[in-house]
């Protein structure tokens, strides 16, 4: 019995240790999971639902129907004093009760004319809904960009780790060769120490990249909503594609498709509607008010027990003087409209500048990639020649170690150029709304 419990315990703990879930993650799968689980994106979706309900709150042109009921708990009756009917007689007092103990009223209020206040308020509610939908779309595009950034970062760090591991392998192989030569008396102790130092210098870089890669994977899991206990195996290859981009086309598309510009345009329309609402404050409000009431002194459901009556009124409300409040509101909205126009100009100029910078970055990083490929190839050949020259005694150990460092540095520069190139393309896609093929496979 005791052995059976021990075996059962081992099976349970073993399932927790060895049954850990592993997910193979491609860029497309990461984007799908991010849309399903990312908190910020889900909040933006809920914002759309919120403004859908707010739109219903601004249907002010529909009639308002209410039912009121009341019961008199206490009242002071009107008293009338009647003069005497004959000389020398006493006057008499009579109480008149014009109210009933119970009253139920159905009231319908239908706005007829408000100077456009209700209509423009409804239009602003519709614009709020459109803005929330645009914010949701922008949040989705921003999420896609961030996922691409962190996914590219993982791939770059993985390649960078391979570069440092290759550097460690070269340094270790050189150290073993130098050690053998030192034991045979063919090289100096200084060369042995420098070779050993070269190996030691590479190891911290590997540990740093491993730690950074682990943290980046954790950030990726948080962004796409994967449990921290789940292992993630990133599938993909860092690559780049050459593109012929038309700057004027992307500037024109960005000025039309950029989410911030669309939102600012709708905000400007809201301000214009608010200005019209402020002007409408100078006009009267006209409504039709219909009431139908039942009154009775006894709460008994009998037709002959209740008296009914109705009224249909035309109500007009026209504020004459509001302490300069209305003129102040109109002035404020005019200033706000001017501010929105200036913000639109500022955003358009910033968009043109940003697109131009991204365009130049793409061109520059593409040239860096081409140079980086040749530099890596040259550095590899330089390492091969340096190792041969060192064995022949033509160069020193310092020059050999320098060739190793140069190879690692050229690979780092190449990876950085590919990362910058792909991210600049992703940012240009987001701001312009134009799809550019290429990137991660």
Secondary structure, 3 states (H helix, E strand, C coil): CHHHHHHHHHHHHHHHHHCCCEEEECHHHHHHHHHHHCHHHHHHHHHHHHHHHHHHCCCCCCCEEEEEEEECCCCCCEEEEECCCCCCCCCEEEEECCCCCEEEEEEEEEEEECCCHHHHHHHHHHHHHHHHHHHHHHHHHHHHHHHHHHHHHHHHHHHHHHHHHHHHHHHHHHHHHHHHHHHCCCCCHHHHHHHHHHHHHHHHHHHHHHHHHHHHHHHHHHHHCCCCCCEEEECCCCCCCCCCCCHHHHHHHHHHHCHHHHHHHHHHHHHHHHHHHHHHCCCCEEEEEEEEEEEECCCCCCHHHCEEEEEEEEEEECCCCCCCHHHHHHHHHHHHHHHHHHHHHHHHHHHHHHHHHHHHHHHHHHHHHHHHHHHHHHHHHHHHHHHHHHHCCCCCHHHHHHHHHHHHHHHHHHHHHHHHHHHHHHHHHHHHCCCCCCCCC
